[in-house]
Amino acid sequence: MAKTAGNTRLKSARIAAGYHSQEALAGALHVGVRQVRRWESSSPPWPQAEVGRNLAHLLGQDMESLGFTPPPGVRTDSGRRARPAATAAAVGLTAVPTRAVVIQPSSVALDFSAVTRAHRRLYWSVAPATLHSASVAHAALGCALLPETAGETRRAVATALAESRLLAGRIEFFDLCDADRAQQTLLRALQAAGEADDALLGAAVLAHTAFIPAWAGERDAAVERMVAARTYARRGPAPAELLAWLDAVEAECETRCGNTRTALHLIGHAETVLADGNAHTVPEWLDWFGPARLAAFKGNTQLLAGHLPQARATLLHALDELDPSEEKQSTVVLGDLAAVEAAADNPEAACGYALRALDQLERTWYATGLDRVRDVRRSLAPHQHETCVRDLDDRLFGWATTVSALTR
């Protein structure tokens, strides 16, 4: 008999909350490890009232979202009589069943997945707020479909739902700069990946969660999440591109925490992994990484390490290699090139790259790209009376960018 995945909702929530072992969660709740093991089984028993409240508080979700089915007569915290099988709640919404018939046609999964793929492609060109609304609404549909599907159809819907949640979380973090919301959305994405039993997608989600503490300078939390991501990737088989991207993410986290030497070592390893390659299939959703993106990671790290000639060469190479459709990434690279020239005390060249980045931002908005330009302008304070810097100010402090800057 095949081994069941168990209560993947609770497992995912535990890992996302930073409890990377059953022992760690048991210690936090002052219960035995055996109890946590039973909760993470395929038939988890309903916890005692006080323990259940503590568990829900610790992991930030209600009991049904954590994969528990209340026994008959038990009422939820909202006062409603509990219903069995809260799969929809596990991915962020409460689905109200309208019928007891399970959807079987594979076309349901194909059609739902097709919209997910379309949203993925639209990310590179559509305004983030617009696409975010569409992605969230699409995920709501997935939450409604999931309880009504079974077998391979259910797994395919769960996979597409996890991708939609991941896309929404990426927009929230990189485009809308809402780290708290992104954390919750990525947790839902991880739970959906658990429903699909897709370890590689789970690795991708976990690696994205590492960005959140890294941006706040919390290295230990970022490293723990990367350990979890690499653990999931080992369950693969993982393609070289995913393994190299995990190195790049960890390098970015180390760079954010001031460890540029460690970061450059990780990037070197990623370059070797990409060059060696392997025969494993690259997931369709891994469209945010490649050699040019790795070069962009490397150039930024070299810049922050003070290796200006190397950073300039690396970033110029990355800019040349980026596909024309990668407009968002090009604003980041242009911003980093501007930072290189500012650090080299070449304000005219710095302003030139910054203006090119602003030109691109007018066509395709990307909050991370604007952040790079704003950082450059701060570094140009000693040259603020020069004509090139004033010209940059005229562009940087237009109506739209000024409002954006004041609301960040």
HUURHU-V717902 format. One line per field, one symbol per residue. ss: DSSP state (2 for helix, 1 for strand, 0 for the rest). phi: phi as a letter, one per 20 degrees, with the letter a starting at -180 (. if undefined). psi: psi as a letter, one per 20 degrees, with the letter a starting at -180 (. if undefined). A space follows every 50 residues. Layout:
ss = ???
phi = ???
psi = ???
//
This chain:
ss = 00000002222222220000022222222000222222200000000022 22222222200000000000000010000010000022220000000000 00100222222222222222220000022222222222222222220010 22222222222222222222222220002222222222222222220022 22222222222222200022222222222222220000022222222222 22222200022222222222222222000000000000002222222222 22220002222222222222200000222222222222222220002222 22222222222220002222222222222022200022222222220022 22222200
phi = .ffefmefffgfffffeneebffffgffelcffgfffffeefcfffffgf ffffffffembffffenedffgnfdfffneffdfleffffdoceedfdbe eefdgffffffffffgfffgffgeceggfffffffffffffffffgfddb mfffffffffffffffffffffeeddldffffgffffffffffffeldff ffffffffffgffffemefgfffgffffffffffehfefgffffffffff ffffffendffffffffgffffffffmbeffegffeddbagfffffgfff ffgfeneffffgffffffffeffgfefffffffffffffffffemcffff ffffffffgfffecfbgfffgfffffgffegfdfefgffffffgefdfgf ffgfffee
psi = pqpqianhgggghgghijnjqhhggghhilrqhhghhhhjrimpqpqqgg ggghggghikqrhhhjjqoqrpipqrhiiqpqqrmlghhhjiqopopirj ppphpihggggghhhghghghihihqpghghggggghhhhghhhhgijrr chggggghghgggghggghgghghhilnhghhggghghghhhhhhilnhg hhggghhhhhhghghjjngghggghhggghgghhicpprhggghhggggh ggghghjjmhggghgghgghgggghhrrjqppqhimjjqaghhhhggghg ghghijmggggggghhgghhipqhilhghhhgghghhhhghghjlmhghg hghhhhghghhhgoqohhghggghhghhijhijiiqghhhgghhghlrgg hggghij.
//
